[in-house]
Amino acid sequence: MNKINDPAQFGRVAVVMGGSSAEREVSLDSGRNVLAALKTLGVDAHGIDGIPALLDALRAGHFARVFNILHGQHGGGEDGVLQGALESLNVPYTGSGVLGSALSMDKTRSKRVWQSLGLPTPRFAALPRGADPGAGSGQAVHAAAREIGFPLIVKPACEGSSVGVTRVFEEQDLDAAVELAARYPGDLLMETLIEGDELTVAVLGREVLPSIHIVPQGAFYDYNAKYVAEDTRYICPGLQGDAEAELRALSLQAFDALGCSGWGRVDVMRDRAGRNWLLEVNTAPGMTSHSLVPKAAAAAGISYEKLCWRVLETSLEEPSPESRDKGEAE
């Protein structure tokens, strides 16, 4: 990673937040924190709400680079669309490129990549957009559920922050779970519910930070436990010794497999037998007071302000491997 000592070297920085995805409020919270931290460090940083306003400002030449703290898809800036626009304008930005962003946002395709490489991920079925338990497709939904087996998880394939996620323990509850997930754009994903410990591992540049074991007071780590509740416990590092080393190595493999770069967070379930199961990669993780990457960074001796600085430094990295390959092919 390129090291910067003088904040002036970053130029004028746009911290893009908010947007129009289902995760808008979380992004605004993250963005306010990042903006304050960068300003404290002397960076000429300015907040911008959403992609249209950002692109207007960039075309007018107002910014040298972008700190992307948008979350989600469809105006959320985490699905590769914003990254493509920034590439076309030759504007450097934080985090993963087009491929890594788009692939990570689609949980179904992420899992297919991991499967192809022999990386562990829960058994799953993709439910096509428009799957309706009240129509003919409902039979296919129930057939897929019976094949996977209960308990299982139903969720939108392309949302984050536990939006639209339901744990289903009995078939009678399946239709309601599908109806909830179908309120969000895109396909649905059904996967085996791994019962055990929820862990997450942050990647910063090529450094893998200590894992976090998340212990919610409720049944699972839902939206409320992530952003509202004050009683969720976070144990960092989440594991010890060889188990921790193995989890960190797997997380970096999963991150690299999806073409991710810069920084991100890998979510994992560890079952009762001590086996790790990959769930998803977040390419623009939350940076709120409840967020996990700042907690992992703190455990590694990295302050919130220094974390923001180091993420901003990722905008100066060389092109990702897939970008170089594409250039050579052309």
C-alpha positions as CSV (number, residue, x, y, z in Angstrom):
1,M,0.0,0.0,0.0
2,N,1.2,3.5,-0.8
3,K,2.1,5.5,2.3
4,I,1.2,9.2,2.5
5,N,2.6,11.5,5.2
6,D,1.2,14.8,4.0
7,P,-2.6,15.2,3.8
8,A,-2.2,17.7,0.9
9,Q,-1.0,14.8,-1.2
10,F,-4.5,13.4,-1.3
11,G,-5.8,16.6,-2.9
12,R,-9.5,17.5,-2.4
13,V,-11.4,14.4,-1.3
14,A,-15.1,13.7,-1.8
15,V,-16.6,11.5,0.9
16,V,-19.6,10.1,-0.9
17,M,-22.3,8.8,1.5
18,G,-26.1,8.4,1.7
19,G,-27.3,7.5,-1.7
20,S,-30.6,5.9,-2.5
21,S,-30.2,2.2,-1.4
22,A,-31.9,0.5,1.5
23,E,-28.8,1.2,3.6
24,R,-29.0,5.0,3.2
25,E,-29.2,5.9,6.9
26,V,-26.3,3.6,7.8
27,S,-24.2,5.2,5.1
28,L,-25.0,8.7,6.2
29,D,-23.9,7.7,9.8
30,S,-20.7,6.1,8.4
31,G,-20.0,9.1,6.2
32,R,-20.3,11.7,8.9
33,N,-17.8,9.8,11.0
34,V,-15.3,9.3,8.2
35,L,-15.6,13.0,7.2
36,A,-14.9,14.2,10.7
37,A,-11.9,11.9,11.1
38,L,-10.3,12.9,7.8
39,K,-10.8,16.6,8.7
40,T,-9.2,16.0,12.0
41,L,-6.2,14.7,10.2
42,G,-6.0,17.7,8.0
43,V,-7.4,16.2,4.8
44,D,-9.3,18.6,2.6
45,A,-12.4,16.4,2.7
46,H,-16.0,17.2,1.8
47,G,-19.3,15.3,2.1
48,I,-21.4,14.5,-1.0
49,D,-24.8,12.8,-0.8
50,G,-25.3,10.2,-3.6
51,I,-23.9,9.3,-7.0
52,P,-25.5,12.0,-9.2
53,A,-24.2,14.9,-7.1
54,L,-20.8,13.3,-6.9
55,L,-20.5,12.8,-10.7
56,D,-21.6,16.4,-11.3
57,A,-18.9,17.6,-8.9
58,L,-16.3,15.4,-10.5
59,R,-17.1,16.5,-14.0
60,A,-16.7,20.0,-12.8
61,G,-13.2,19.2,-11.6
62,H,-13.9,19.8,-7.9
63,F,-12.3,16.7,-6.4
64,A,-9.0,14.7,-6.9
65,R,-10.3,11.4,-5.4
66,V,-13.3,9.7,-3.8
67,F,-13.7,8.0,-0.4
68,N,-16.6,5.7,-1.1
69,I,-18.7,5.0,2.0
70,L,-21.9,4.3,0.2
71,H,-23.5,1.0,1.2
72,G,-25.6,-1.4,-0.9
73,Q,-26.8,-1.4,-4.5
74,H,-29.1,0.7,-6.8
75,G,-27.6,4.0,-5.8
76,G,-25.7,2.5,-2.9
77,G,-22.3,2.6,-4.6
78,E,-21.2,-0.9,-3.6
79,D,-22.3,-2.8,-6.7
80,G,-19.7,-1.8,-9.3
81,V,-21.8,0.9,-11.0
82,L,-20.2,3.8,-9.2
83,Q,-16.8,2.2,-9.7
84,G,-17.3,2.0,-13.4
85,A,-18.3,5.6,-13.6
86,L,-15.2,6.7,-11.7
87,E,-13.0,4.5,-13.9
88,S,-14.5,6.3,-17.0
89,L,-13.6,9.6,-15.4
90,N,-10.1,8.5,-14.3
91,V,-10.9,9.4,-10.7
92,P,-9.1,7.3,-8.0
93,Y,-11.4,5.9,-5.3
94,T,-11.2,3.7,-2.2
95,G,-12.0,0.0,-2.1
96,S,-12.6,-2.7,-4.7
97,G,-12.9,-2.1,-8.4
98,V,-15.8,-2.9,-10.7
99,L,-15.5,-6.7,-10.7
100,G,-14.9,-7.1,-6.9
101,S,-17.7,-4.8,-6.0
102,A,-20.3,-6.3,-8.4
103,L,-19.4,-9.9,-7.5
104,S,-19.4,-9.3,-3.8
105,M,-22.7,-7.6,-3.9
106,D,-24.3,-10.7,-5.5
107,K,-24.2,-13.3,-2.7
108,T,-25.3,-16.1,-5.0
109,R,-22.5,-15.6,-7.5
110,S,-20.0,-15.0,-4.7
111,K,-20.9,-18.5,-3.4
112,R,-20.5,-20.0,-6.8
113,V,-17.0,-18.7,-7.1
114,W,-16.1,-20.0,-3.7
115,Q,-17.6,-23.4,-4.5
116,S,-15.6,-23.6,-7.7
117,L,-12.4,-23.1,-5.7
118,G,-13.3,-25.5,-3.0
119,L,-13.8,-22.8,-0.3
120,P,-16.5,-23.7,2.3
121,T,-19.9,-21.9,2.0
122,P,-23.3,-23.1,3.2
123,R,-25.4,-25.1,0.8
124,F,-27.7,-22.8,-1.1
125,A,-30.4,-22.4,-3.8
126,A,-30.9,-19.3,-6.0
127,L,-34.5,-18.2,-6.2
128,P,-35.2,-16.2,-9.4
129,R,-36.5,-12.7,-9.3
130,G,-40.3,-12.7,-8.9
131,A,-40.4,-16.0,-7.0
132,D,-43.9,-15.9,-5.5
133,P,-45.0,-18.5,-2.9
134,G,-48.6,-17.8,-3.9
135,A,-48.0,-18.7,-7.5
136,G,-46.7,-21.6,-9.5
137,S,-43.1,-20.7,-8.6
138,G,-44.1,-21.4,-5.0
139,Q,-43.8,-25.1,-5.6
140,A,-40.2,-24.6,-6.7
141,V,-39.4,-22.5,-3.6
142,H,-40.8,-25.2,-1.3
143,A,-39.0,-28.0,-3.2
144,A,-35.7,-26.1,-2.9
145,A,-36.3,-25.6,0.8
146,R,-36.9,-29.3,1.3
147,E,-33.8,-30.2,-0.6
148,I,-31.6,-27.8,1.5
149,G,-33.4,-28.8,4.7
150,F,-34.5,-26.8,7.7
151,P,-33.4,-24.6,9.4
152,L,-32.5,-22.3,6.6
153,I,-32.0,-18.6,5.8
154,V,-34.0,-16.6,3.2
155,K,-32.6,-13.3,2.1
156,P,-32.2,-10.9,-0.9
157,A,-29.2,-11.9,-2.9
158,C,-28.0,-8.4,-3.3
159,E,-28.7,-6.5,-0.1
160,G,-26.6,-5.9,3.1
161,S,-27.0,-4.9,6.7
162,S,-29.3,-8.0,7.3
163,V,-32.0,-6.3,5.2
164,G,-34.9,-8.6,4.4
165,V,-33.3,-11.6,6.1
166,T,-35.4,-14.3,7.8
167,R,-34.3,-17.5,9.7
168,V,-36.8,-20.2,8.8
169,F,-37.1,-23.2,11.1
170,E,-40.3,-24.8,9.8
171,E,-41.9,-25.0,6.3
172,Q,-45.0,-23.2,7.4
173,D,-42.9,-20.0,7.9
174,L,-41.3,-20.2,4.4
175,D,-43.8,-18.2,2.4
176,A,-43.6,-15.1,4.8
177,A,-39.8,-15.2,4.6
178,V,-39.9,-15.2,0.8
179,E,-42.5,-12.4,0.7
180,L,-40.2,-10.2,2.9
181,A,-37.1,-10.9,0.9
182,A,-39.0,-10.2,-2.4
183,R,-39.7,-6.6,-1.4
184,Y,-36.1,-5.8,-2.4
185,P,-34.7,-5.8,-5.9
186,G,-33.0,-8.7,-7.5
187,D,-33.0,-12.5,-6.9
188,L,-33.4,-14.2,-3.6
189,L,-31.0,-16.6,-1.9
190,M,-31.9,-19.6,0.3
191,E,-29.1,-21.2,2.3
192,T,-28.5,-23.6,5.1
193,L,-28.7,-22.0,8.5
194,I,-25.3,-22.7,10.2
195,E,-25.9,-22.8,13.9
196,G,-22.8,-21.7,15.8
197,D,-20.7,-18.6,16.2
198,E,-20.9,-15.5,13.9
199,L,-17.5,-14.1,13.1
200,T,-16.2,-11.3,10.9
201,V,-12.7,-10.6,9.6
202,A,-11.6,-7.2,8.2
203,V,-9.0,-6.8,5.4
204,L,-7.1,-3.6,5.2
205,G,-4.7,-3.5,2.2
206,R,-3.1,-6.9,2.5
207,E,-3.3,-6.9,6.3
208,V,-5.9,-9.2,7.9
209,L,-7.1,-7.7,11.1
210,P,-8.1,-9.7,14.2
211,S,-11.4,-11.5,13.9
212,I,-14.5,-10.5,15.9
213,H,-16.9,-12.9,17.5
214,I,-20.3,-11.3,17.5
215,V,-22.6,-12.3,20.4
216,P,-26.1,-10.6,20.1
217,Q,-28.5,-10.8,23.0
218,G,-31.3,-11.8,20.6
219,A,-31.6,-14.9,18.4
220,F,-29.2,-13.5,15.7
221,Y,-27.3,-10.5,14.5
222,D,-30.1,-8.6,12.8
223,Y,-30.4,-5.0,11.8
224,N,-31.4,-3.9,15.3
225,A,-28.4,-5.7,16.9
226,K,-26.1,-4.2,14.3
227,Y,-27.1,-0.5,14.5
228,V,-29.5,0.1,17.5
229,A,-29.0,-2.3,20.4
230,E,-26.3,-1.5,23.0
231,D,-26.1,-5.0,24.4
232,T,-24.5,-6.8,21.5
233,R,-21.1,-8.2,22.7
234,Y,-18.0,-8.2,20.5
235,I,-15.1,-10.4,21.4
236,C,-11.8,-9.6,19.5
237,P,-10.0,-11.6,18.6
238,G,-12.8,-14.0,18.1
239,L,-10.6,-17.1,18.1
240,Q,-7.1,-18.0,19.4
241,G,-4.0,-19.7,18.1
242,D,-4.2,-21.9,15.0
243,A,-8.0,-21.5,14.8
244,E,-7.6,-17.7,14.5
245,A,-4.8,-18.0,11.9
246,E,-6.9,-20.5,9.9
247,L,-9.9,-18.1,9.9
248,R,-7.8,-15.1,8.8
249,A,-6.2,-17.1,6.0
250,L,-9.6,-18.3,4.7
251,S,-11.0,-14.8,4.8
252,L,-8.1,-13.4,2.7
253,Q,-8.6,-16.3,0.2
254,A,-12.3,-15.5,0.0
255,F,-11.6,-11.8,-0.5
256,D,-9.0,-12.4,-3.2
257,A,-11.3,-15.0,-5.0
258,L,-13.9,-12.3,-5.6
259,G,-11.4,-9.9,-7.1
260,C,-11.6,-7.6,-4.1
261,S,-9.0,-5.0,-3.2
262,G,-8.3,-2.1,-0.9
263,W,-10.3,-2.9,2.2
264,G,-13.4,-5.0,3.1
265,R,-14.9,-7.4,5.6
266,V,-15.6,-11.1,5.3
267,D,-18.5,-12.6,7.2
268,V,-18.2,-16.2,8.4
269,M,-20.2,-18.7,10.5
270,R,-18.3,-21.2,12.6
271,D,-20.4,-24.3,13.3
272,R,-20.5,-26.4,16.5
273,A,-17.8,-28.7,15.1
274,G,-15.4,-25.8,14.5
275,R,-15.8,-25.6,10.7
276,N,-15.8,-22.2,9.1
277,W,-18.4,-21.3,6.5
278,L,-18.2,-18.2,4.2
279,L,-21.3,-16.0,4.0
280,E,-20.3,-12.8,2.1
281,V,-17.8,-10.0,1.6
282,N,-18.6,-6.4,2.2
283,T,-16.6,-4.1,0.0
284,A,-17.6,-0.8,1.7
285,P,-18.2,-1.9,5.3
286,G,-20.0,0.3,7.9
287,M,-18.0,2.9,9.8
288,T,-20.5,3.8,12.4
289,S,-20.1,3.7,16.2
290,H,-21.4,0.1,16.2
291,S,-19.4,-1.0,13.1
292,L,-17.1,-4.0,13.1
293,V,-14.0,-2.8,11.1
294,P,-13.2,0.0,13.5
295,K,-13.5,-2.4,16.4
296,A,-11.0,-4.9,14.7
297,A,-8.7,-2.0,13.8
298,A,-8.7,-0.8,17.5
299,A,-7.7,-4.3,18.6
300,A,-4.8,-4.1,16.2
301,G,-3.7,-0.7,17.6
302,I,-5.2,1.3,14.8
303,S,-7.3,4.3,15.8
304,Y,-10.5,5.3,13.9
305,E,-8.7,8.3,12.4
306,K,-5.7,6.2,11.3
307,L,-8.1,3.6,9.9
308,C,-9.8,6.2,7.7
309,W,-6.4,7.5,6.6
310,R,-5.3,4.0,5.6
311,V,-8.5,3.3,3.7
312,L,-8.0,6.6,1.8
313,E,-4.5,5.5,1.0
314,T,-6.0,2.5,-0.9
315,S,-7.2,5.0,-3.5
316,L,-3.5,5.4,-4.5
317,E,-2.9,1.7,-5.0
318,E,-1.9,0.1,-8.3
319,P,-4.8,-1.3,-10.4
320,S,-6.2,-4.6,-9.2
321,P,-5.0,-7.8,-10.9
322,E,-8.1,-8.2,-13.0
323,S,-7.7,-4.6,-14.3
324,R,-4.0,-5.3,-15.3
325,D,-5.1,-8.5,-17.0
326,K,-7.7,-6.7,-19.0
327,G,-5.2,-4.1,-20.0
328,E,-2.7,-6.6,-21.2
329,A,-5.3,-8.5,-23.1
330,E,-6.3,-5.4,-25.0
